[in-house]
């Protein structure tokens, strides 16, 4: 089993978590001006509890951090809680 990979699917406006060629989760977003709003995060029930959502969100936020100056608006409760637990990512919500 290969390690999961996170891909930014700009056409669908979501970061997809892919394992063994199959999308097992996603973090949907909307870009509006200088903001990227994470609106929903979901992981396939068969893959929950293994840290997949955390991998997905961390990789998505790392991509935003490295590739743009967008301000993150965590409308999704999971993304909001994840950022609260990881203070080094909180600056993304204020830039």
N, C-alpha and C positions, 0 to 999 in steps of 0.2 A: 504494500500500500504506500503510495507516494504521499509526501507531505502536502497539505493543502496549499493552494496558490490563490492569491487575491488579484483580480483583474478589474480595471475600471472599464465598464461597458457604457461609454458615453451616450450611445444611441438609446439605451434603456434608462439612463440616468441612475445607475446603480453600480456599486462595487459587488462583484460576484466572488464567492468563495468556491473554488473548484477543486475537487478531489477525484483522482482517477478519471478525469475527463467529464465529470458530472458536477453540475452546479448544486451545491448542498446548502447554500445560504446566500443572502444578499443584504446589502445596506443601501436602501433607496435614498436618493437625494434630489434636491432641486437647487439650481443655481439662479440667483436673482441679484443682479448687480455685483456687489463685492461680497456677497454672502453665499455660502453653500449650506443648505438646510438639510440635515439628515432627518428624514421623516419616518422611516420604518426600517427595522432590522429583523431578519427572520432566518432561522436555521432549521433545516429539515428535522423533524422529530427524532428520526433514527440516529442523528448525529449530535443531539443535544447532550450537554453535560461533559463534553470533552474539551471545553475551552475554545470551540470553534468560533463562537460569536466574538470573543475577545480578540482572537487572531484577526478576524475580519475587520473589526473596528480599528484596532491598532494599525493595521496595514493601510486602511483607508485614510486615517488621520495622518499617517506618515507621508502618504502620497500628496495629500493636500498641503502639508507643511513644506514638502520639498519642491512642489511644482507650481505653487501659486501664492498669492497674497490674500486669498479669500479668507473671510472670517467665518468660522464654523458656528452654526446655530443648531444646537442639539435638540430638535423637537421630539425626536424619538427618545422614549424614557430609558432605553438601554444605553444609547450613546451618551445621554446626559449623565447617567450613573457611572458609566465607565470613565468619563472625563473627571468626574468628582473624585474617583478613586485613584486617578493618575495625575497628580498636580502638575507634572511637567508638560501636560497637554493643555492645561487650562489657558495658556496664552493664546491658543488658537481661537478662543471665543472672544478675544478682545482686540485683535489686530485689525 
